[in-house]
Amino acid sequence: MANTACYTCFDGDTDMHYYNLMKAWHKNGKFNFTFDNVHDLEQVRDSSTEETIKRSLRRRLNASDVFVVLIGTSTRNLYKFVRWEIEVAISMDLPIVAINLDGNRRLNYDLCPPILRNTLAIHVPFSPDIVNFAITNWPYSHKQHKAEGKSIDYYYTDSTYSQLGY
């Protein structure tokens, strides 16, 4: 099966280690975790203008099959890039996998950016098997739910977690 091209959105100041851990899961054969990281397509320097950075991010979003957002303690307060990335992903109708860094299996209203609430997205905890399951399966489910006109927050049932060994 082909890897899924993933765009990962996160707070680069506080949650970079979670993003790096996802890349390590991908490289480590002990984990059933594979994805194509669209952030590897091109690098942008910190000294680039906001316009240049957003142009590069949009190219990456256009190359993506799924939009992954890591939700930490400060994610909901980030507007310059994180909110913009989420807005673009929603406007592009990308399947959204919201990963709760606090381990919550459902939408966490205290941490989730308001723009993601009541949006067609799946909410999962930060753990390799369920994240991989969501990245692999949510795009198809997203398409089905969209065709049915649904636009709500989703989460996997306890039976899904049991099947994955949780």
ZADO-1210 file (C-alpha; in nm, 4 decimals, padded with zeros to 6 digits):
<atoms>
<atom x="00.0000" y="00.0000" z="00.0000" code="MET" pos="1"/>
<atom x="00.1256" y="00.3478" z="-00.0836" code="ALA" pos="2"/>
<atom x="00.2083" y="00.5848" z="00.1962" code="ASN" pos="3"/>
<atom x="-00.0292" y="00.8690" z="00.2696" code="THR" pos="4"/>
<atom x="00.1075" y="01.2166" z="00.2047" code="ALA" pos="5"/>
<atom x="00.0681" y="01.3939" z="00.5387" code="CYS" pos="6"/>
<atom x="00.0843" y="01.7597" z="00.6216" code="TYR" pos="7"/>
<atom x="00.1533" y="01.7982" z="00.9930" code="THR" pos="8"/>
<atom x="00.0578" y="02.1209" z="01.1688" code="CYS" pos="9"/>
<atom x="00.1834" y="02.1917" z="01.5203" code="PHE" pos="10"/>
<atom x="00.3288" y="02.4456" z="01.7596" code="ASP" pos="11"/>
<atom x="00.6931" y="02.4490" z="01.6522" code="GLY" pos="12"/>
<atom x="00.8020" y="02.6094" z="01.9775" code="ASP" pos="13"/>
<atom x="00.6558" y="02.3553" z="02.2209" code="THR" pos="14"/>
<atom x="00.5543" y="02.0427" z="02.0273" code="ASP" pos="15"/>
<atom x="00.8432" y="01.9823" z="01.7873" code="MET" pos="16"/>
<atom x="00.9504" y="01.6711" z="01.9803" code="HIS" pos="17"/>
<atom x="00.6116" y="01.5071" z="01.9079" code="TYR" pos="18"/>
<atom x="00.6536" y="01.5751" z="01.5378" code="TYR" pos="19"/>
<atom x="01.0077" y="01.4348" z="01.5516" code="ASN" pos="20"/>
<atom x="00.8749" y="01.1276" z="01.7317" code="LEU" pos="21"/>
<atom x="00.6266" y="01.0678" z="01.4485" code="MET" pos="22"/>
<atom x="00.9156" y="01.0808" z="01.2009" code="LYS" pos="23"/>
<atom x="01.1070" y="00.8338" z="01.4211" code="ALA" pos="24"/>
<atom x="00.8079" y="00.5952" z="01.4269" code="TRP" pos="25"/>
<atom x="00.8113" y="00.6054" z="01.0483" code="HIS" pos="26"/>
<atom x="01.1819" y="00.5214" z="01.0309" code="LYS" pos="27"/>
<atom x="01.1701" y="00.2494" z="01.2985" code="ASN" pos="28"/>
<atom x="01.0608" y="-00.0890" z="01.1628" code="GLY" pos="29"/>
<atom x="00.9205" y="-00.1869" z="01.5044" code="LYS" pos="30"/>
<atom x="00.6247" y="00.0447" z="01.4506" code="PHE" pos="31"/>
<atom x="00.3432" y="-00.0039" z="01.2028" code="ASN" pos="32"/>
<atom x="00.3607" y="00.3612" z="01.1044" code="PHE" pos="33"/>
<atom x="00.4228" y="00.4893" z="00.7552" code="THR" pos="34"/>
<atom x="00.3598" y="00.8240" z="00.5965" code="PHE" pos="35"/>
<atom x="00.5057" y="01.0568" z="00.3397" code="ASP" pos="36"/>
<atom x="00.6033" y="01.3749" z="00.5160" code="ASN" pos="37"/>
<atom x="00.5243" y="01.6640" z="00.2798" code="VAL" pos="38"/>
<atom x="00.7407" y="01.8923" z="00.4937" code="HIS" pos="39"/>
<atom x="01.0367" y="01.7181" z="00.3327" code="ASP" pos="40"/>
<atom x="00.9403" y="01.8655" z="-00.0063" code="LEU" pos="41"/>
<atom x="01.1152" y="02.1966" z="00.0521" code="GLU" pos="42"/>
<atom x="01.2740" y="02.3863" z="00.3356" code="GLN" pos="43"/>
<atom x="01.1898" y="02.7405" z="00.4384" code="VAL" pos="44"/>
<atom x="01.4285" y="02.9506" z="00.6409" code="ARG" pos="45"/>
<atom x="01.3135" y="03.1173" z="00.9614" code="ASP" pos="46"/>
<atom x="01.4193" y="03.4481" z="00.8087" code="SER" pos="47"/>
<atom x="01.1735" y="03.4121" z="00.5170" code="SER" pos="48"/>
<atom x="00.8843" y="03.6547" z="00.4986" code="THR" pos="49"/>
<atom x="00.5396" y="03.5470" z="00.6150" code="GLU" pos="50"/>
<atom x="00.4201" y="03.5579" z="00.2538" code="GLU" pos="51"/>
<atom x="00.7050" y="03.3294" z="00.1395" code="THR" pos="52"/>
<atom x="00.6425" y="03.0855" z="00.4243" code="ILE" pos="53"/>
<atom x="00.2681" y="03.0694" z="00.3541" code="LYS" pos="54"/>
<atom x="00.3305" y="03.0160" z="-00.0187" code="ARG" pos="55"/>
<atom x="00.5586" y="02.7225" z="00.0665" code="SER" pos="56"/>
<atom x="00.3097" y="02.5824" z="00.3172" code="LEU" pos="57"/>
<atom x="00.0297" y="02.6048" z="00.0597" code="ARG" pos="58"/>
<atom x="00.2405" y="02.4043" z="-00.1902" code="ARG" pos="59"/>
<atom x="00.2880" y="02.1401" z="00.0781" code="ARG" pos="60"/>
<atom x="-00.0835" y="02.1385" z="00.1568" code="LEU" pos="61"/>
<atom x="-00.1623" y="02.0925" z="-00.2133" code="ASN" pos="62"/>
<atom x="00.0618" y="01.7839" z="-00.2159" code="ALA" pos="63"/>
<atom x="-00.1158" y="01.6304" z="00.0859" code="SER" pos="64"/>
<atom x="-00.3713" y="01.3525" z="00.1198" code="ASP" pos="65"/>
<atom x="-00.4434" y="01.4210" z="00.4862" code="VAL" pos="66"/>
<atom x="-00.3961" y="01.7118" z="00.7285" code="PHE" pos="67"/>
<atom x="-00.2642" y="01.6167" z="01.0723" code="VAL" pos="68"/>
<atom x="-00.2758" y="01.8672" z="01.3560" code="VAL" pos="69"/>
<atom x="-00.0966" y="01.8034" z="01.6841" code="LEU" pos="70"/>
<atom x="-00.3057" y="01.9581" z="01.9605" code="ILE" pos="71"/>
<atom x="-00.1021" y="02.0618" z="02.2618" code="GLY" pos="72"/>
<atom x="-00.1535" y="02.3120" z="02.5396" code="THR" pos="73"/>
<atom x="-00.0920" y="02.6204" z="02.3254" code="SER" pos="74"/>
<atom x="-00.2228" y="02.5128" z="01.9827" code="THR" pos="75"/>
<atom x="-00.5589" y="02.6852" z="02.0239" code="ARG" pos="76"/>
<atom x="-00.3852" y="03.0211" z="02.0762" code="ASN" pos="77"/>
<atom x="-00.1717" y="03.0191" z="01.7611" code="LEU" pos="78"/>
<atom x="-00.3078" y="03.2323" z="01.4798" code="TYR" pos="79"/>
<atom x="-00.0287" y="03.3463" z="01.2499" code="LYS" pos="80"/>
<atom x="00.0440" y="03.0084" z="01.0948" code="PHE" pos="81"/>
<atom x="-00.1409" y="02.7272" z="01.2780" code="VAL" pos="82"/>
<atom x="-00.4884" y="02.8793" z="01.2439" code="ARG" pos="83"/>
<atom x="-00.4084" y="02.9794" z="00.8858" code="TRP" pos="84"/>
<atom x="-00.2954" y="02.6215" z="00.8060" code="GLU" pos="85"/>
<atom x="-00.6166" y="02.4820" z="00.9566" code="ILE" pos="86"/>
<atom x="-00.8293" y="02.7321" z="00.7622" code="GLU" pos="87"/>
<atom x="-00.6584" y="02.6366" z="00.4366" code="VAL" pos="88"/>
<atom x="-00.6948" y="02.2629" z="00.5083" code="ALA" pos="89"/>
<atom x="-01.0668" y="02.3093" z="00.5769" code="ILE" pos="90"/>
<atom x="-01.1128" y="02.5177" z="00.2607" code="SER" pos="91"/>
<atom x="-00.9304" y="02.2500" z="00.0599" code="MET" pos="92"/>
<atom x="-01.1543" y="01.9833" z="00.2170" code="ASP" pos="93"/>
<atom x="-00.8546" y="01.7816" z="00.3343" code="LEU" pos="94"/>
<atom x="-00.9333" y="01.4971" z="00.5753" code="PRO" pos="95"/>
<atom x="-00.8256" y="01.6200" z="00.9208" code="ILE" pos="96"/>
<atom x="-00.6728" y="01.4005" z="01.1893" code="VAL" pos="97"/>
<atom x="-00.6616" y="01.5906" z="01.5193" code="ALA" pos="98"/>
<atom x="-00.4076" y="01.4318" z="01.7523" code="ILE" pos="99"/>
<atom x="-00.4495" y="01.5095" z="02.1206" code="ASN" pos="100"/>
<atom x="-00.1103" y="01.5266" z="02.2880" code="LEU" pos="101"/>
<atom x="-00.2812" y="01.4913" z="02.6276" code="ASP" pos="102"/>
<atom x="-00.3992" y="01.1378" z="02.5391" code="GLY" pos="103"/>
<atom x="-00.7678" y="01.2262" z="02.5022" code="ASN" pos="104"/>
<atom x="-00.9557" y="00.9966" z="02.2619" code="ARG" pos="105"/>
<atom x="-01.2183" y="01.2586" z="02.1743" code="ARG" pos="106"/>
<atom x="-01.2325" y="01.6274" z="02.0996" code="LEU" pos="107"/>
<atom x="-01.0868" y="01.8159" z="02.3952" code="ASN" pos="108"/>
<atom x="-01.2777" y="02.1458" z="02.4091" code="TYR" pos="109"/>
<atom x="-01.0202" y="02.2985" z="02.6439" code="ASP" pos="110"/>
<atom x="-00.7315" y="02.2497" z="02.3995" code="LEU" pos="111"/>
<atom x="-00.8782" y="02.2160" z="02.0509" code="CYS" pos="112"/>
<atom x="-00.8608" y="02.5290" z="01.8358" code="PRO" pos="113"/>
<atom x="-01.2179" y="02.6633" z="01.8051" code="PRO" pos="114"/>
<atom x="-01.1952" y="02.6551" z="01.4252" code="ILE" pos="115"/>
<atom x="-01.1726" y="02.2732" z="01.4446" code="LEU" pos="116"/>
<atom x="-01.4786" y="02.2285" z="01.6637" code="ARG" pos="117"/>
<atom x="-01.7802" y="02.0964" z="01.4719" code="ASN" pos="118"/>
<atom x="-01.5591" y="02.0360" z="01.1706" code="THR" pos="119"/>
<atom x="-01.5419" y="01.7001" z="00.9970" code="LEU" pos="120"/>
<atom x="-01.2323" y="01.5645" z="01.1717" code="ALA" pos="121"/>
<atom x="-01.1291" y="01.2544" z="01.3644" code="ILE" pos="122"/>
<atom x="-00.9817" y="01.3068" z="01.7135" code="HIS" pos="123"/>
<atom x="-00.7301" y="01.0544" z="01.8470" code="VAL" pos="124"/>
<atom x="-00.4603" y="01.0383" z="02.1155" code="PRO" pos="125"/>
<atom x="-00.0898" y="01.0593" z="02.0351" code="PHE" pos="126"/>
<atom x="00.0078" y="00.6927" z="01.9971" code="SER" pos="127"/>
<atom x="00.1570" y="00.5221" z="01.6892" code="PRO" pos="128"/>
<atom x="-00.1059" y="00.2557" z="01.6190" code="ASP" pos="129"/>
<atom x="-00.4146" y="00.4760" z="01.6427" code="ILE" pos="130"/>
<atom x="-00.2446" y="00.7639" z="01.4606" code="VAL" pos="131"/>
<atom x="-00.1409" y="00.5294" z="01.1810" code="ASN" pos="132"/>
<atom x="-00.4937" y="00.3825" z="01.1715" code="PHE" pos="133"/>
<atom x="-00.6447" y="00.7314" z="01.1448" code="ALA" pos="134"/>
<atom x="-00.4024" y="00.8517" z="00.8781" code="ILE" pos="135"/>
<atom x="-00.4678" y="00.5372" z="00.6748" code="THR" pos="136"/>
<atom x="-00.8466" y="00.5092" z="00.7204" code="ASN" pos="137"/>
<atom x="-00.9836" y="00.8557" z="00.7883" code="TRP" pos="138"/>
<atom x="-00.9487" y="00.9879" z="00.4308" code="PRO" pos="139"/>
<atom x="-01.1939" y="00.7225" z="00.3091" code="TYR" pos="140"/>
<atom x="-01.4328" y="00.7770" z="00.6034" code="SER" pos="141"/>
<atom x="-01.4062" y="01.1547" z="00.5546" code="HIS" pos="142"/>
<atom x="-01.5139" y="01.1160" z="00.1936" code="LYS" pos="143"/>
<atom x="-01.8125" y="00.9019" z="00.2961" code="GLN" pos="144"/>
<atom x="-01.9231" y="01.1406" z="00.5720" code="HIS" pos="145"/>
<atom x="-01.8824" y="01.4398" z="00.3406" code="LYS" pos="146"/>
<atom x="-02.1028" y="01.2715" z="00.0789" code="ALA" pos="147"/>
<atom x="-02.3660" y="01.2205" z="00.3500" code="GLU" pos="148"/>
<atom x="-02.3471" y="01.5901" z="00.4398" code="GLY" pos="149"/>
<atom x="-02.2007" y="01.5304" z="00.7861" code="LYS" pos="150"/>
<atom x="-01.9767" y="01.7907" z="00.9429" code="SER" pos="151"/>
<atom x="-01.9096" y="01.6953" z="01.3038" code="ILE" pos="152"/>
<atom x="-01.6295" y="01.5831" z="01.5293" code="ASP" pos="153"/>
<atom x="-01.5586" y="01.2101" z="01.5164" code="TYR" pos="154"/>
<atom x="-01.3703" y="00.9682" z="01.7362" code="TYR" pos="155"/>
<atom x="-01.3053" y="00.5957" z="01.7289" code="TYR" pos="156"/>
<atom x="-01.5016" y="00.3654" z="01.9581" code="THR" pos="157"/>
<atom x="-01.3462" y="00.1574" z="02.2340" code="ASP" pos="158"/>
<atom x="-01.3805" y="-00.1496" z="02.0105" code="SER" pos="159"/>
<atom x="-01.1461" y="00.0101" z="01.7529" code="THR" pos="160"/>
<atom x="-00.8881" y="00.0669" z="02.0256" code="TYR" pos="161"/>
<atom x="-00.9330" y="-00.2913" z="02.1485" code="SER" pos="162"/>
<atom x="-00.8744" y="-00.4248" z="01.7964" code="GLN" pos="163"/>
<atom x="-00.5516" y="-00.2247" z="01.7836" code="LEU" pos="164"/>
<atom x="-00.4343" y="-00.3686" z="02.1163" code="GLY" pos="165"/>
<atom x="-00.5121" y="-00.0753" z="02.3457" code="TYR" pos="166"/>
</atoms>
